[in-house]
Amino acid sequence: MPMVLLKCDTDIPERQKHIYLKVDGEDTRDFLPVSNAPTIPGTLSERGCSFCGAKLVIGGVLKDTIQMIHGPVGCAYDTWHTKRYPSDNGHFQMKYVWSTDMKESHIVFGGDKRLEKAINEAFDEMPDVKRMIVYTTCPTALIGDDIRHTVKKVMGERPDVDIFTVECPGFAGVSQSKGHHVLNIGWINDKVGQVEPEIKSEYTINFIGDYNIQGDTQLLQQYWDRLGIQVIAHFTGNANYDELRSMHRAQLNVVNCARSAGYIANELKKRYGIPRLDIDSWGFNYMAEGIRKVCAFFGIEERGEALIAEEYAKWKPQLDWYKERLKGKKMAIWTGGPRLWHWTKSVEDDMGMTVVAMSSKFGHQEDFEKVIARGAAGTYYVDDGNELEFFEILQHVHPDVIFTGPRVGELVKKLHIPYINGHAYHNGPYMGFEGFVNMARDIYNATNNPLLSLAAKDIRGAKKTAPVLEAA
Ligand code: CFM
């Protein structure tokens, strides 16, 4: 008989299958949380739609590409500017947003013509830009607009442009995870192998599953440069469209976010025989281990050791200053999925903190296997959590800081618990050695924020109740 873990879920018993509490020596459940399953009606969770997974997370990062969203204007607006992925060309991808702005009459009579017009207008307005991704959305998929046909027609008339199509409407899957999959497979089918890169080093990699959040990609690029390793393609942080068409030429695929981009790494292995190497890019221990693994593959171990020694000399004293002050602090992580397993052990080892609750919006079974193996006992592991569950878990674990998105972040702020943007960061980058010092500094600043001392005692004090739950 499964143990009832949360009071708020007694009305929705199915939710019990999505929550796991790791207990020393004995698990409270005999299975991992159910994941990658439809959200249960009656619980409003944090998930994004499948279109969002393709556009906002992966495709929209490309720095030289028009993102044409074929749908009502909201689909474009709401997947624009809500993430921070800068680029070294003046952030083209964050400045502009494009939409076919479908209205009722276009839904009734079809939007193919409107899409064709919008594609041509966009290229005419921006004569220097020659690359585009066209996405379907729920309404244009439902009315059966044939975006591939329209794109083929335009490409026939404009030989200097190249366009990629993503047919992944919001309803295509249970979460944004489906959008990752559709974009990965579409890209390898339609575009990889079309451009030959200029090979400048005897060591070449693709760096896969890193989206340059606040400059992560650019920070890691300094390491690859110093190691003499050429990155053929970044999937997709600070990348341009054509570098991603040449992914077939790398000797090794180094994968950071396996959830969003493991698919393309697997296909590159199957179709082109390129091996896949998974690493963690957050944390001192993990980053050093990742660099060692990549260097061992190429037989350049000494270069790796020299880089690690230099970086430790430069950044470890700063990390240790924060570790001294963060020791024993409790953290909650409520993000997509992978950051749960990337971070739980690294904040424990490198900052002396403990992660006491983790919720994954869309992680799959393999994400929970990894996170529960790495996470501490006494920790809650939740799939697709909702607000009532979050509040109840807070009453159990009393975290000192929560890594989550702005929506949930605003809620927990009302309980006077500091939150840090776990998706787009506060003051990143957070990857690499320097990045983890940034993350430690943001946690230190958040947990020592003088405003917290003004918070009402009954909320921050021993009782720490969650008013919303009590009122319900
Ligand atoms: Fe990978 Fe990501 Fe994440 Fe993700 Fe995301 Fe993200 Fe995330 Mo927000 S690709 S799965 S779909 S690491 S946007 S940069 S932070 S939920 S844990």
Residues whose N, C-alpha, C, O or C-beta is under 5 A from the ligand:
A	BS01	CFM	V57 Y211 C257 R259 S260 T335 G336 G337 P338 R339 G422 H423
